[in-house]
């Protein structure tokens, strides 16, 4: 999935909870990373809480940086992504009446997963099935992590679809052979070929029309409808909120009020508020997103006084800006700037600038406004 579309999704907090659990098992405290994406403890503790796709990607960046020293951590992380962790998507696949139908649902609704990788299932001339991934939409600095994690996660999904059988004959991956290559075959329970031209699973189809033990036509229909409704919400979310964001981002006057924005869009303020509410957002949320983006950029890349930053962002009082920034990031503007300054001299402690996607990545994607203006952290181990 393209980054710009993924960033606007609403996702369960479960993926971030999984990554935090892995970090704690590695004796790494995730609290600063959670604060940097603005996730409060109460929201983190609520399994029903939703985060934006952009926050999911930003936390993936944090996770990648914190775990590069732990060989195999990304692979083991993938083992935590069982079908049930995906919500309606996983339940739809589990309740599919046949293996063939399970494959169809898994591919059709893959937008509901936590990955930027794209999947497709294609028949081979030798009668086998090839489950192939496309990495072109995945930023280069997240690509190795995404592939390694999904090698385990997708292998679990395949075995769940095949009801616990082991249909995977071979796995090929573009990843170079690592020092812990033996761990791949141990975890994935299949031969693994490194340095291939693509990442794929070669699968023995067995009996695709075999009824599944957990198959249930009513549940399948129920969860399929939920999946379709969720994907429809993604498309709706691409509309009004984006138009408002673009107007605010391109305005000569910083952050015009909702009345002016509504007038520019040819509607009443009430109509605009309702349209944004249908997309599970609000005018204030959009303004806050843009303000925190610019505040982070100015604190990280300039020496402008904090009271001047507050004025530039439309705050009459510095105290109001400080309070808002603490709500967004979990720390004061002064502390945030100090952490950035202290981390710029070395990579040892990951408390520096907010990691973000930039437009110069190998994928060539133009990123959403929420991410464009935030400088990408320079990592010594890239």
C-alpha positions in Angstrom: 0.0 0.0 0.0 1.2 3.5 -0.8 2.5 5.4 2.3 0.2 8.3 1.8 -2.9 6.0 1.9 -1.5 3.9 4.8 -0.8 7.0 6.8 -4.4 8.0 6.8 -5.8 4.7 8.0 -7.2 4.1 11.5 -5.6 1.0 12.9 -5.9 -0.9 16.2 -3.2 -0.1 18.7 -2.5 -3.9 18.9 0.5 -3.7 16.6 2.2 -1.1 18.7 1.4 -3.1 21.8 3.1 -6.1 20.2 6.2 -4.2 19.4 6.3 -2.7 22.9 6.0 -6.2 24.4 9.0 -7.3 22.3 11.0 -4.2 23.4 10.3 -5.0 27.1 11.5 -8.6 26.6 14.7 -7.1 25.2 14.9 -4.9 28.3 14.3 -1.8 26.3 11.9 0.9 27.7 9.5 2.0 24.9 8.0 4.9 26.9 10.0 7.6 25.1 9.0 6.2 21.7 5.4 6.1 22.7 5.7 9.8 23.9 7.2 10.8 20.6 4.1 9.6 18.7 1.8 11.2 21.3 0.3 7.9 22.6 -0.9 8.3 26.1 -0.6 5.4 28.6 -4.4 5.1 28.9 -4.8 4.8 25.2 -2.0 2.2 25.0 -3.7 0.1 27.7 -7.0 0.2 25.9 -7.0 -2.7 23.3 -9.9 -1.0 21.5 -8.0 2.3 20.9 -7.1 3.2 17.4 -4.1 5.1 16.0 -3.4 6.6 12.7 -1.4 4.7 10.1 1.2 7.5 10.3 1.7 6.8 14.0 2.0 3.1 13.3 4.7 3.8 10.7 6.5 6.2 13.0 6.5 3.7 15.8 7.8 1.0 13.4 10.7 3.4 12.7 11.4 3.7 16.4 11.2 0.0 16.8 13.6 -0.6 13.9 16.2 1.7 15.4 15.9 0.2 18.9 16.2 -3.4 17.8 18.9 -3.3 15.1 21.3 -4.7 17.7 19.1 -7.8 18.3 19.5 -10.3 15.5 16.3 -12.2 14.8 14.1 -9.8 16.8 12.2 -8.7 13.7 11.6 -12.4 12.8 10.4 -13.3 16.3 8.2 -10.2 16.3 6.3 -11.6 13.3 5.4 -14.6 15.3 3.2 -12.4 17.5 1.0 -11.3 14.6 -1.5 -14.1 14.6 -4.7 -13.7 12.5 -6.8 -12.7 15.5 -4.5 -9.7 16.2 -5.9 -8.1 13.0 -9.5 -7.9 14.2 -12.2 -8.3 11.6 -9.7 -9.1 8.9 -8.3 -12.1 10.8 -11.8 -13.3 11.8 -12.9 -13.2 8.2 -10.0 -15.4 7.1 -10.5 -17.8 10.0 -14.2 -18.2 9.4 -13.8 -18.7 5.6 -15.6 -21.9 4.6 -12.7 -23.3 2.4 -9.0 -22.8 2.0 -9.5 -21.2 -1.4 -11.9 -18.7 0.2 -9.5 -18.0 3.0 -6.8 -17.1 0.5 -9.2 -14.8 -1.4 -10.2 -12.9 1.7 -6.6 -12.6 2.9 -5.5 -11.0 -0.3 -8.7 -8.9 -0.9 -8.6 -7.2 2.5 -4.8 -6.9 3.0 -5.2 -3.2 3.5 -6.5 -4.0 7.0 -3.1 -5.3 8.1 -0.2 -3.4 9.6 2.2 -3.7 6.7 3.1 -1.6 3.6 4.0 -4.8 1.7 1.6 -5.8 -1.0 0.6 -9.5 -1.5 -0.8 -11.6 -4.3 -1.4 -15.3 -4.8 -0.7 -16.7 -8.2 -0.8 -20.3 -9.6 2.4 -21.8 -10.9 2.9 -23.9 -14.0 4.0 -26.8 -11.7 0.7 -26.8 -10.0 1.9 -25.1 -6.8 0.8 -21.7 -5.5 3.1 -18.7 -5.2 2.4 -16.2 -2.5 4.4 -13.2 -3.7 5.1 -9.8 -2.1 5.8 -6.4 -3.7 8.0 -4.1 -1.8 8.0 -1.0 -4.1 5.7 0.9 -1.8 7.8 0.3 1.3 10.4 3.0 2.2 13.9 1.6 2.0 14.7 2.1 5.7 11.7 0.0 6.7 12.0 -2.6 4.0 14.3 -5.2 5.6 12.2 -5.0 8.9 9.0 -5.4 7.0 10.2 -8.4 5.0 11.7 -10.2 8.0 8.7 -9.6 10.2 6.3 -10.6 7.5 8.2 -13.8 6.7 7.0 -15.1 10.1 3.6 -13.4 10.2 2.6 -14.5 6.7 3.9 -18.0 7.3 1.6 -18.2 10.4 -1.3 -16.9 8.3 -0.7 -19.5 5.6 -0.6 -22.3 8.2 -3.8 -20.9 9.8 -5.6 -20.9 6.5 -4.4 -24.4 5.8 -5.8 -25.4 9.3 -2.5 -26.2 10.9 -1.1 -28.2 8.0 2.4 -27.3 6.6 1.9 -26.6 3.0 5.0 -24.3 2.6 7.5 -26.1 0.4 10.1 -23.3 0.2 10.5 -19.7 1.0 12.6 -17.3 -1.1 13.6 -13.8 -0.1 15.5 -10.8 -1.4 17.1 -10.4 2.0 20.9 -11.2 2.0 21.8 -14.2 4.1 22.3 -13.1 7.7 24.6 -14.5 10.4 21.5 -16.0 12.0 20.2 -17.7 8.9 19.5 -21.0 10.7 17.0 -19.2 12.9 14.8 -18.6 9.8 14.3 -22.3 9.0 13.8 -23.1 12.6 11.0 -20.5 13.0 9.5 -20.7 9.5 9.6 -24.5 9.4 10.6 -24.5 5.7 13.8 -24.2 3.6 14.7 -20.6 3.0 16.6 -19.3 0.0 18.3 -15.9 0.5 19.3 -13.3 -2.1 16.4 -14.3 -4.5 14.9 -11.9 -7.1 11.7 -11.6 -5.0 10.2 -12.7 -1.7 7.7 -15.5 -2.1 6.3 -18.6 -0.5 6.0 -21.7 -2.6 2.9 -23.6 -1.4 1.5 -27.0 -2.1 -2.2 -26.2 -2.6 -3.3 -29.6 -1.3 -7.2 -29.5 -1.4 -8.2 -25.9 -1.9 -11.9 -26.7 -1.6 -11.5 -28.7 1.6 -14.1 -27.4 4.2 -12.3 -25.7 7.0 -13.0 -26.9 10.6 -13.6 -23.3 11.8 -15.5 -22.3 8.7 -18.8 -20.7 9.3 -20.9 -19.1 6.5 -22.7 -16.6 8.8 -19.5 -15.4 10.5 -17.7 -15.2 7.2 -20.4 -13.0 5.8 -20.5 -10.8 8.9 -16.7 -10.2 9.0 -16.5 -9.8 5.2 -19.0 -7.0 5.5 -17.1 -5.4 8.3 -13.9 -5.5 6.3 -15.6 -3.9 3.3 -17.0 -1.2 5.6 -13.5 -0.5 7.1 -11.9 -0.2 3.7 -14.7 2.1 2.5 -13.9 4.4 5.5 -10.3 4.6 4.3 -11.5 6.0 1.0 -13.8 8.5 2.7 -10.9 9.5 4.9 -8.9 10.5 1.8 -11.5 13.2 1.0 -12.6 16.0 3.2 -9.8 15.8 5.7 -7.2 16.0 2.9 -8.9 19.0 1.4 -8.9 20.8 4.7 -5.3 19.9 5.3 -4.2 21.1 1.9 -6.0 24.4 2.4 -4.4 24.9 5.8 -1.0 23.8 4.6 -1.0 26.2 1.6 -2.6 29.2 3.3 -0.6 32.4 3.3 -2.2 33.2 6.7 -1.2 30.5 9.1 -4.1 28.4 10.3 -7.2 30.3 9.2 -10.3 29.6 11.2 -12.9 27.0 10.4 -15.3 29.6 9.1 -12.8 30.8 6.5 -11.9 27.2 5.5 -15.5 26.2 5.2 -16.1 29.3 3.0 -13.2 28.3 0.8 -14.7 24.9 0.4 -18.1 26.3 -0.5 -20.0 25.0 2.5 -21.2 26.1 5.9 -19.1 25.6 9.1 -21.7 23.1 10.3 -21.6 21.0 7.1 -17.8 20.9 7.3 -17.8 19.8 10.9 -20.2 17.0 10.1 -18.2 15.9 7.1 -15.0 15.7 9.2 -16.9 13.9 12.0 -17.9 11.2 9.5 -14.2 10.7 8.8 -13.5 10.3 12.5 -11.6 13.5 12.8 -12.2 17.2 13.5 -11.0 20.6 12.4 -9.1 20.9 15.7 -7.4 17.5 15.2 -6.2 18.6 11.7 -4.9 21.9 13.0 -3.1 20.1 15.9 -1.5 17.7 13.5 -0.1 20.5 11.4 1.0 22.5 14.4 2.9 19.6 16.0 4.6 18.9 12.7 5.8 22.5 12.3 6.7 22.8 16.0 8.8 19.7 15.9 10.5 20.9 12.8 11.3 24.4 14.3 12.5 23.0 17.6 14.7 20.4 15.8 16.2 22.5 13.0 16.3 26.1 14.2 17.3 28.3 17.2 14.1 30.3 17.1 12.9 31.2 20.6 10.0 29.2 21.9 7.8 32.2 22.4 8.4 33.1 18.7 7.5 29.5 17.7 4.3 29.8 19.7 3.4 33.1 17.9 4.1 31.6 14.5 1.8 28.7 15.3 -1.0 31.1 16.2 -0.8 31.0 20.0 -1.4 34.2 21.9 0.5 32.9 24.9 3.6 30.7 25.1 2.0 28.8 28.1 -0.8 27.7 25.8 1.7 26.4 23.3 3.7 24.6 26.0 0.6 22.9 27.4 -0.5 21.8 23.9 3.0 20.5 23.0 3.1 18.4 26.2 -0.2 16.9 25.2 1.1 16.0 21.8 4.5 14.6 22.7 4.6 14.0 26.4 7.4 16.6 27.0 7.8 20.3 27.0 9.2 22.2 24.0 12.4 23.0 25.9 12.9 19.4 26.9 12.2 18.2 23.4 14.8 20.7 21.9 17.4 19.7 24.6 17.0 16.0 23.7 17.5 16.7 20.1 20.6 18.7 20.8 22.1 16.1 23.0 21.4 13.2 20.6 22.8 15.0 17.5 26.4 14.1 18.5 26.0 10.4 18.5 23.6 7.5 18.0 23.9 5.7 21.3 20.5 6.8 22.8 17.4 7.0 20.6 16.0 10.2 22.0 16.7 12.5 19.1 14.6 14.1 16.4 11.2 12.6 15.5 11.8 9.9 13.0 9.8 10.5 9.8 9.6 9.6 6.1 11.1 11.9 3.6 10.6 12.5 -0.1 14.1 11.4 -1.1 13.6 7.8 -0.2 14.2 5.1 -2.8 10.5 4.5 -3.1 10.0 7.9 -4.7 6.7 8.5 -2.9 5.3 11.8 -2.0 4.3 11.6 1.7 1.3 13.0 3.5 1.5 16.5 4.8 1.7 15.2 8.4 5.1 13.7 7.6 6.7 15.9 4.9 8.2 18.7 7.0 9.8 16.6 9.7 13.5 16.0 9.1 14.5 12.4 8.9 16.8 11.2 11.6 20.3 10.4 10.4 21.3 7.0 11.7 24.9 5.9 11.9 24.0 2.3 11.2 22.1 2.9 8.0 
